[in-house]
């Protein structure tokens, strides 16, 4: 068993590859600041807020890439599309990603057996 700790790495859109295991670390939200105070000819002030994602640490597998969009699948088989202009992702190790997927699938199959 490998005892070395391998950290996840935040990656840019150019480093995304099909088959990689990733997690969404941060999500960017944009809000219009005080839309009523805007005057004609002036820029509308926009607030950008970056927050830690609720899905941080949950493994997703990249199925398809069409930058800036990435199609990912979670351990339950649900597909989701990520816009990399809005989401910051980190590459997980293959071992971590596989184990996360196998654990979820095993848990799901145990629930099915209990229902029978």
KOLMAR-577487 format. One record per atom (N, C-alpha, C, O): atom name; x, y, z. Coordinates in nm, 2 decimals. Layout:
<pts>
<pt CA <X Y Z>>
...
</pts>
This chain:
<pts>
<pt N <0.08 -0.12 0.00>>
<pt CA <0.00 0.00 0.00>>
<pt C <0.09 0.12 0.00>>
<pt O <0.19 0.13 0.07>>
<pt N <0.05 0.22 -0.08>>
<pt CA <0.13 0.35 -0.09>>
<pt C <0.09 0.43 0.03>>
<pt O <-0.02 0.47 0.05>>
<pt N <0.20 0.47 0.10>>
<pt CA <0.17 0.55 0.22>>
<pt C <0.20 0.70 0.20>>
<pt O <0.18 0.78 0.29>>
<pt N <0.24 0.74 0.08>>
<pt CA <0.26 0.88 0.05>>
<pt C <0.12 0.95 0.03>>
<pt O <0.03 0.89 -0.04>>
<pt N <0.11 1.07 0.08>>
<pt CA <-0.01 1.15 0.06>>
<pt C <0.01 1.23 -0.07>>
<pt O <0.11 1.29 -0.09>>
<pt N <-0.09 1.22 -0.16>>
<pt CA <-0.08 1.29 -0.29>>
<pt C <-0.19 1.39 -0.29>>
<pt O <-0.31 1.36 -0.28>>
<pt N <-0.16 1.52 -0.29>>
<pt CA <-0.26 1.62 -0.29>>
<pt C <-0.33 1.64 -0.42>>
<pt O <-0.28 1.60 -0.53>>
<pt N <-0.46 1.69 -0.42>>
<pt CA <-0.53 1.72 -0.54>>
<pt C <-0.47 1.85 -0.59>>
<pt O <-0.41 1.93 -0.52>>
<pt N <-0.48 1.87 -0.72>>
<pt CA <-0.42 1.99 -0.79>>
<pt C <-0.53 2.07 -0.86>>
<pt O <-0.60 2.01 -0.94>>
<pt N <-0.54 2.20 -0.84>>
<pt CA <-0.63 2.28 -0.91>>
<pt C <-0.58 2.29 -1.06>>
<pt O <-0.46 2.31 -1.08>>
<pt N <-0.66 2.27 -1.15>>
<pt CA <-0.62 2.26 -1.29>>
<pt C <-0.70 2.37 -1.37>>
<pt O <-0.81 2.41 -1.34>>
<pt N <-0.63 2.41 -1.48>>
<pt CA <-0.69 2.51 -1.57>>
<pt C <-0.77 2.43 -1.68>>
<pt O <-0.75 2.31 -1.70>>
<pt N <-0.85 2.50 -1.76>>
<pt CA <-0.92 2.44 -1.87>>
<pt C <-0.83 2.36 -1.97>>
<pt O <-0.87 2.26 -2.03>>
<pt N <-0.71 2.41 -1.99>>
<pt CA <-0.62 2.35 -2.09>>
<pt C <-0.57 2.21 -2.04>>
<pt O <-0.52 2.14 -2.12>>
<pt N <-0.58 2.18 -1.91>>
<pt CA <-0.53 2.06 -1.86>>
<pt C <-0.64 1.95 -1.84>>
<pt O <-0.61 1.85 -1.79>>
<pt N <-0.76 1.98 -1.88>>
<pt CA <-0.87 1.89 -1.86>>
<pt C <-0.87 1.78 -1.96>>
<pt O <-0.85 1.81 -2.08>>
<pt N <-0.88 1.65 -1.91>>
<pt CA <-0.88 1.54 -2.01>>
<pt C <-0.99 1.44 -1.97>>
<pt O <-1.03 1.43 -1.86>>
<pt N <-1.05 1.38 -2.07>>
<pt CA <-1.15 1.27 -2.05>>
<pt C <-1.09 1.16 -1.97>>
<pt O <-0.97 1.12 -1.98>>
<pt N <-1.17 1.11 -1.87>>
<pt CA <-1.12 1.00 -1.79>>
<pt C <-1.06 1.05 -1.66>>
<pt O <-1.05 0.97 -1.56>>
<pt N <-1.03 1.18 -1.64>>
<pt CA <-0.98 1.23 -1.52>>
<pt C <-1.09 1.23 -1.41>>
<pt O <-1.21 1.25 -1.44>>
<pt N <-1.05 1.21 -1.29>>
<pt CA <-1.14 1.23 -1.17>>
<pt C <-1.11 1.37 -1.12>>
<pt O <-1.00 1.41 -1.09>>
<pt N <-1.22 1.45 -1.10>>
<pt CA <-1.21 1.59 -1.06>>
<pt C <-1.31 1.61 -0.95>>
<pt O <-1.40 1.53 -0.92>>
<pt N <-1.29 1.73 -0.88>>
<pt CA <-1.39 1.78 -0.79>>
<pt C <-1.41 1.93 -0.81>>
<pt O <-1.31 1.99 -0.84>>
<pt N <-1.52 1.98 -0.78>>
<pt CA <-1.54 2.12 -0.79>>
<pt C <-1.50 2.18 -0.66>>
<pt O <-1.56 2.15 -0.56>>
<pt N <-1.40 2.27 -0.66>>
<pt CA <-1.36 2.33 -0.54>>
<pt C <-1.42 2.46 -0.50>>
<pt O <-1.45 2.49 -0.39>>
<pt N <-1.45 2.54 -0.61>>
<pt CA <-1.50 2.68 -0.58>>
<pt C <-1.60 2.71 -0.70>>
<pt O <-1.59 2.66 -0.81>>
<pt N <-1.70 2.79 -0.67>>
<pt CA <-1.80 2.84 -0.76>>
<pt C <-1.80 2.99 -0.76>>
<pt O <-1.81 3.05 -0.65>>
<pt N <-1.81 3.05 -0.88>>
<pt CA <-1.81 3.20 -0.89>>
<pt C <-1.96 3.24 -0.91>>
<pt O <-2.02 3.19 -1.00>>
<pt N <-2.01 3.33 -0.83>>
<pt CA <-2.14 3.39 -0.85>>
<pt C <-2.12 3.54 -0.88>>
<pt O <-2.03 3.61 -0.83>>
<pt N <-2.20 3.59 -0.97>>
<pt CA <-2.20 3.73 -1.01>>
<pt C <-2.33 3.80 -0.98>>
<pt O <-2.44 3.74 -1.02>>
<pt N <-2.33 3.91 -0.91>>
<pt CA <-2.45 3.98 -0.87>>
<pt C <-2.44 4.13 -0.92>>
<pt O <-2.34 4.19 -0.92>>
<pt N <-2.56 4.18 -0.96>>
<pt CA <-2.56 4.32 -0.99>>
<pt C <-2.58 4.40 -0.86>>
<pt O <-2.67 4.37 -0.78>>
<pt N <-2.48 4.49 -0.84>>
<pt CA <-2.49 4.58 -0.72>>
<pt C <-2.59 4.69 -0.74>>
<pt O <-2.56 4.77 -0.83>>
<pt N <-2.69 4.70 -0.66>>
<pt CA <-2.78 4.81 -0.66>>
<pt C <-2.83 4.85 -0.81>>
<pt O <-2.79 4.95 -0.86>>
<pt N <-2.91 4.76 -0.87>>
<pt CA <-2.95 4.78 -1.01>>
<pt C <-3.03 4.91 -1.03>>
<pt O <-3.04 4.97 -1.14>>
<pt N <-3.09 4.96 -0.92>>
<pt CA <-3.18 5.08 -0.93>>
<pt C <-3.10 5.21 -0.94>>
<pt O <-3.15 5.31 -0.99>>
<pt N <-2.97 5.21 -0.90>>
<pt CA <-2.89 5.33 -0.90>>
<pt C <-2.81 5.35 -1.03>>
<pt O <-2.74 5.45 -1.04>>
<pt N <-2.83 5.26 -1.12>>
<pt CA <-2.75 5.28 -1.25>>
<pt C <-2.81 5.39 -1.33>>
<pt O <-2.93 5.41 -1.34>>
<pt N <-2.72 5.47 -1.39>>
<pt CA <-2.76 5.58 -1.47>>
<pt C <-2.72 5.55 -1.61>>
<pt O <-2.62 5.48 -1.64>>
<pt N <-2.79 5.61 -1.71>>
<pt CA <-2.75 5.58 -1.85>>
<pt C <-2.61 5.62 -1.88>>
<pt O <-2.57 5.73 -1.84>>
<pt N <-2.54 5.54 -1.95>>
<pt CA <-2.40 5.57 -1.99>>
<pt C <-2.30 5.53 -1.90>>
<pt O <-2.18 5.54 -1.92>>
<pt N <-2.34 5.47 -1.78>>
<pt CA <-2.24 5.43 -1.68>>
<pt C <-2.25 5.28 -1.67>>
<pt O <-2.35 5.21 -1.70>>
<pt N <-2.14 5.22 -1.63>>
<pt CA <-2.13 5.07 -1.62>>
<pt C <-2.22 5.03 -1.50>>
<pt O <-2.23 5.10 -1.40>>
<pt N <-2.28 4.91 -1.51>>
<pt CA <-2.35 4.85 -1.40>>
<pt C <-2.25 4.78 -1.31>>
<pt O <-2.18 4.69 -1.36>>
<pt N <-2.25 4.82 -1.19>>
<pt CA <-2.15 4.75 -1.10>>
<pt C <-2.19 4.61 -1.07>>
<pt O <-2.30 4.58 -1.03>>
<pt N <-2.09 4.52 -1.09>>
<pt CA <-2.11 4.38 -1.07>>
<pt C <-2.02 4.33 -0.95>>
<pt O <-1.90 4.36 -0.95>>
<pt N <-2.08 4.26 -0.86>>
<pt CA <-2.00 4.20 -0.75>>
<pt C <-1.98 4.05 -0.78>>
<pt O <-2.07 3.98 -0.82>>
<pt N <-1.85 4.01 -0.77>>
<pt CA <-1.81 3.87 -0.80>>
<pt C <-1.78 3.81 -0.66>>
<pt O <-1.69 3.86 -0.59>>
<pt N <-1.85 3.70 -0.63>>
<pt CA <-1.82 3.63 -0.51>>
<pt C <-1.79 3.48 -0.54>>
<pt O <-1.86 3.41 -0.61>>
<pt N <-1.67 3.44 -0.49>>
<pt CA <-1.63 3.30 -0.50>>
<pt C <-1.65 3.23 -0.37>>
<pt O <-1.60 3.27 -0.27>>
<pt N <-1.72 3.12 -0.38>>
<pt CA <-1.75 3.04 -0.25>>
<pt C <-1.70 2.90 -0.27>>
<pt O <-1.69 2.85 -0.39>>
<pt N <-1.67 2.83 -0.16>>
<pt CA <-1.64 2.69 -0.17>>
<pt C <-1.76 2.61 -0.20>>
<pt O <-1.87 2.63 -0.15>>
<pt N <-1.74 2.52 -0.29>>
<pt CA <-1.86 2.44 -0.34>>
<pt C <-1.91 2.34 -0.24>>
<pt O <-1.83 2.29 -0.16>>
<pt N <-2.04 2.32 -0.24>>
<pt CA <-2.10 2.22 -0.16>>
<pt C <-2.05 2.08 -0.20>>
<pt O <-2.05 1.98 -0.12>>
<pt N <-2.01 2.06 -0.33>>
<pt CA <-1.96 1.93 -0.38>>
<pt C <-1.81 1.92 -0.36>>
<pt O <-1.76 1.82 -0.42>>
<pt N <-1.74 2.01 -0.30>>
<pt CA <-1.60 1.99 -0.28>>
<pt C <-1.56 1.86 -0.22>>
<pt O <-1.61 1.82 -0.11>>
<pt N <-1.47 1.79 -0.28>>
<pt CA <-1.43 1.66 -0.23>>
<pt C <-1.51 1.54 -0.29>>
<pt O <-1.46 1.43 -0.28>>
<pt N <-1.62 1.57 -0.36>>
<pt CA <-1.70 1.46 -0.42>>
<pt C <-1.64 1.43 -0.56>>
<pt O <-1.64 1.52 -0.64>>
<pt N <-1.60 1.31 -0.58>>
<pt CA <-1.54 1.27 -0.71>>
<pt C <-1.64 1.27 -0.82>>
<pt O <-1.75 1.22 -0.81>>
<pt N <-1.59 1.33 -0.94>>
<pt CA <-1.67 1.32 -1.06>>
<pt C <-1.57 1.28 -1.17>>
<pt O <-1.45 1.32 -1.17>>
<pt N <-1.62 1.21 -1.27>>
<pt CA <-1.53 1.16 -1.38>>
<pt C <-1.57 1.24 -1.50>>
<pt O <-1.69 1.25 -1.54>>
<pt N <-1.47 1.29 -1.57>>
<pt CA <-1.49 1.37 -1.69>>
<pt C <-1.52 1.27 -1.81>>
<pt O <-1.45 1.18 -1.84>>
<pt N <-1.64 1.30 -1.87>>
<pt CA <-1.69 1.21 -1.98>>
<pt C <-1.65 1.27 -2.11>>
<pt O <-1.61 1.20 -2.20>>
<pt N <-1.67 1.41 -2.12>>
<pt CA <-1.65 1.48 -2.25>>
<pt C <-1.61 1.62 -2.22>>
<pt O <-1.65 1.68 -2.12>>
<pt N <-1.52 1.67 -2.31>>
<pt CA <-1.47 1.81 -2.30>>
<pt C <-1.51 1.89 -2.43>>
<pt O <-1.48 1.84 -2.54>>
<pt N <-1.57 2.00 -2.41>>
<pt CA <-1.59 2.10 -2.52>>
<pt C <-1.58 2.24 -2.45>>
<pt O <-1.67 2.30 -2.42>>
<pt N <-1.45 2.28 -2.44>>
<pt CA <-1.42 2.40 -2.37>>
<pt C <-1.51 2.52 -2.41>>
<pt O <-1.52 2.55 -2.53>>
<pt N <-1.56 2.59 -2.31>>
<pt CA <-1.53 2.59 -2.17>>
<pt C <-1.62 2.50 -2.09>>
<pt O <-1.62 2.51 -1.97>>
<pt N <-1.69 2.41 -2.16>>
<pt CA <-1.78 2.32 -2.09>>
<pt C <-1.72 2.18 -2.07>>
<pt O <-1.65 2.13 -2.16>>
<pt N <-1.75 2.12 -1.96>>
<pt CA <-1.71 1.98 -1.93>>
<pt C <-1.82 1.90 -1.88>>
<pt O <-1.90 1.94 -1.79>>
<pt N <-1.84 1.78 -1.94>>
<pt CA <-1.95 1.69 -1.90>>
<pt C <-1.89 1.59 -1.80>>
<pt O <-1.79 1.53 -1.83>>
<pt N <-1.95 1.59 -1.68>>
<pt CA <-1.90 1.50 -1.58>>
<pt C <-2.00 1.40 -1.53>>
<pt O <-2.12 1.43 -1.54>>
<pt N <-1.96 1.29 -1.48>>
<pt CA <-2.05 1.19 -1.42>>
<pt C <-2.01 1.17 -1.28>>
<pt O <-1.90 1.15 -1.25>>
<pt N <-2.11 1.16 -1.19>>
<pt CA <-2.08 1.13 -1.05>>
<pt C <-2.10 0.98 -1.03>>
<pt O <-2.13 0.91 -1.12>>
<pt N <-2.08 0.94 -0.90>>
<pt CA <-2.07 0.79 -0.87>>
<pt C <-2.21 0.73 -0.89>>
<pt O <-2.22 0.61 -0.91>>
<pt N <-2.32 0.81 -0.89>>
<pt CA <-2.45 0.75 -0.91>>
<pt C <-2.49 0.74 -1.06>>
<pt O <-2.59 0.68 -1.09>>
<pt N <-2.40 0.79 -1.14>>
<pt CA <-2.42 0.79 -1.29>>
<pt C <-2.49 0.91 -1.34>>
<pt O <-2.51 0.92 -1.46>>
<pt N <-2.52 1.01 -1.25>>
<pt CA <-2.58 1.13 -1.30>>
<pt C <-2.48 1.22 -1.37>>
<pt O <-2.37 1.24 -1.33>>
<pt N <-2.53 1.27 -1.49>>
<pt CA <-2.44 1.36 -1.57>>
<pt C <-2.47 1.50 -1.54>>
<pt O <-2.58 1.54 -1.50>>
<pt N <-2.36 1.58 -1.54>>
<pt CA <-2.38 1.73 -1.51>>
<pt C <-2.28 1.80 -1.60>>
<pt O <-2.17 1.75 -1.64>>
<pt N <-2.31 1.92 -1.64>>
<pt CA <-2.23 2.00 -1.73>>
<pt C <-2.17 2.11 -1.64>>
<pt O <-2.24 2.18 -1.57>>
<pt N <-2.04 2.13 -1.65>>
<pt CA <-1.97 2.24 -1.57>>
<pt C <-1.92 2.34 -1.67>>
<pt O <-1.86 2.31 -1.77>>
<pt N <-1.94 2.47 -1.64>>
<pt CA <-1.88 2.58 -1.71>>
<pt C <-1.75 2.62 -1.64>>
<pt O <-1.76 2.67 -1.53>>
<pt N <-1.64 2.60 -1.70>>
<pt CA <-1.51 2.62 -1.63>>
<pt C <-1.48 2.77 -1.61>>
<pt O <-1.39 2.81 -1.54>>
<pt N <-1.57 2.86 -1.67>>
<pt CA <-1.55 3.00 -1.64>>
<pt C <-1.61 3.03 -1.51>>
<pt O <-1.58 3.13 -1.45>>
<pt N <-1.70 2.94 -1.46>>
<pt CA <-1.77 2.97 -1.33>>
<pt C <-1.72 2.87 -1.22>>
<pt O <-1.73 2.91 -1.10>>
<pt N <-1.67 2.76 -1.26>>
<pt CA <-1.63 2.66 -1.16>>
<pt C <-1.48 2.64 -1.16>>
<pt O <-1.42 2.63 -1.27>>
<pt N <-1.42 2.63 -1.05>>
<pt CA <-1.28 2.59 -1.04>>
<pt C <-1.27 2.44 -1.00>>
<pt O <-1.34 2.40 -0.90>>
<pt N <-1.19 2.37 -1.07>>
<pt CA <-1.19 2.22 -1.05>>
<pt C <-1.05 2.18 -1.01>>
<pt O <-0.95 2.25 -1.04>>
<pt N <-1.04 2.07 -0.94>>
<pt CA <-0.91 2.01 -0.90>>
<pt C <-0.91 1.87 -0.95>>
<pt O <-1.01 1.79 -0.94>>
<pt N <-0.79 1.82 -1.00>>
<pt CA <-0.78 1.68 -1.04>>
<pt C <-0.75 1.60 -0.91>>
<pt O <-0.66 1.63 -0.83>>
<pt N <-0.82 1.49 -0.90>>
<pt CA <-0.80 1.39 -0.79>>
<pt C <-0.71 1.28 -0.84>>
<pt O <-0.70 1.26 -0.96>>
<pt N <-0.65 1.21 -0.75>>
<pt CA <-0.57 1.09 -0.79>>
<pt C <-0.66 0.99 -0.84>>
<pt O <-0.78 0.98 -0.80>>
<pt N <-0.61 0.90 -0.93>>
<pt CA <-0.69 0.79 -0.99>>
<pt C <-0.74 0.70 -0.88>>
<pt O <-0.85 0.65 -0.88>>
<pt N <-0.65 0.67 -0.78>>
<pt CA <-0.69 0.58 -0.67>>
<pt C <-0.80 0.64 -0.59>>
<pt O <-0.90 0.56 -0.56>>
<pt N <-0.80 0.77 -0.56>>
<pt CA <-0.91 0.83 -0.48>>
<pt C <-1.04 0.83 -0.56>>
<pt O <-1.14 0.79 -0.51>>
<pt N <-1.03 0.87 -0.69>>
<pt CA <-1.15 0.87 -0.77>>
<pt C <-1.21 0.73 -0.79>>
<pt O <-1.33 0.72 -0.77>>
<pt N <-1.13 0.63 -0.81>>
<pt CA <-1.19 0.49 -0.83>>
<pt C <-1.25 0.45 -0.70>>
<pt O <-1.36 0.39 -0.70>>
<pt N <-1.18 0.47 -0.59>>
<pt CA <-1.24 0.43 -0.46>>
<pt C <-1.37 0.50 -0.42>>
<pt O <-1.46 0.44 -0.37>>
<pt N <-1.37 0.63 -0.45>>
<pt CA <-1.50 0.70 -0.43>>
<pt C <-1.61 0.65 -0.51>>
<pt O <-1.72 0.64 -0.46>>
<pt N <-1.59 0.61 -0.64>>
<pt CA <-1.69 0.56 -0.72>>
<pt C <-1.73 0.42 -0.67>>
<pt O <-1.85 0.39 -0.67>>
<pt N <-1.64 0.34 -0.64>>
<pt CA <-1.67 0.20 -0.60>>
<pt C <-1.74 0.20 -0.47>>
<pt O <-1.83 0.12 -0.45>>
<pt N <-1.71 0.29 -0.37>>
<pt CA <-1.78 0.29 -0.25>>
<pt C <-1.92 0.33 -0.26>>
<pt O <-2.01 0.27 -0.20>>
<pt N <-1.95 0.43 -0.35>>
<pt CA <-2.09 0.47 -0.38>>
<pt C <-2.17 0.36 -0.44>>
<pt O <-2.28 0.34 -0.41>>
<pt N <-2.11 0.29 -0.54>>
<pt CA <-2.18 0.18 -0.61>>
<pt C <-2.21 0.07 -0.52>>
<pt O <-2.31 0.01 -0.52>>
<pt N <-2.11 0.03 -0.43>>
<pt CA <-2.13 -0.08 -0.34>>
<pt C <-2.24 -0.04 -0.24>>
<pt O <-2.32 -0.13 -0.21>>
<pt N <-2.25 0.08 -0.19>>
<pt CA <-2.35 0.12 -0.10>>
<pt C <-2.49 0.12 -0.17>>
<pt O <-2.58 0.08 -0.10>>
<pt N <-2.49 0.16 -0.29>>
<pt CA <-2.62 0.15 -0.37>>
<pt C <-2.67 0.01 -0.39>>
<pt O <-2.79 -0.02 -0.37>>
<pt N <-2.58 -0.08 -0.42>>
<pt CA <-2.62 -0.22 -0.44>>
<pt C <-2.66 -0.29 -0.31>>
<pt O <-2.75 -0.38 -0.31>>
<pt N <-2.60 -0.25 -0.19>>
<pt CA <-2.64 -0.30 -0.07>>
<pt C <-2.79 -0.26 -0.03>>
<pt O <-2.86 -0.34 0.02>>
<pt N <-2.82 -0.14 -0.07>>
<pt CA <-2.96 -0.09 -0.04>>
<pt C <-3.06 -0.17 -0.13>>
<pt O <-3.17 -0.20 -0.08>>
<pt N <-3.02 -0.20 -0.25>>
<pt CA <-3.11 -0.28 -0.34>>
<pt C <-3.13 -0.42 -0.28>>
<pt O <-3.25 -0.47 -0.28>>
<pt N <-3.03 -0.48 -0.23>>
<pt CA <-3.04 -0.61 -0.17>>
<pt C <-3.13 -0.61 -0.05>>
<pt O <-3.21 -0.71 -0.02>>
<pt N <-3.12 -0.51 0.03>>
<pt CA <-3.21 -0.50 0.15>>
<pt C <-3.35 -0.48 0.12>>
<pt O <-3.44 -0.53 0.19>>
<pt N <-3.39 -0.42 0.01>>
<pt CA <-3.52 -0.40 -0.03>>
<pt C <-3.59 -0.53 -0.08>>
<pt O <-3.71 -0.54 -0.07>>
<pt N <-3.51 -0.62 -0.12>>
<pt CA <-3.57 -0.75 -0.17>>
<pt C <-3.62 -0.83 -0.07>>
<pt O <-3.67 -0.94 -0.09>>
</pts>
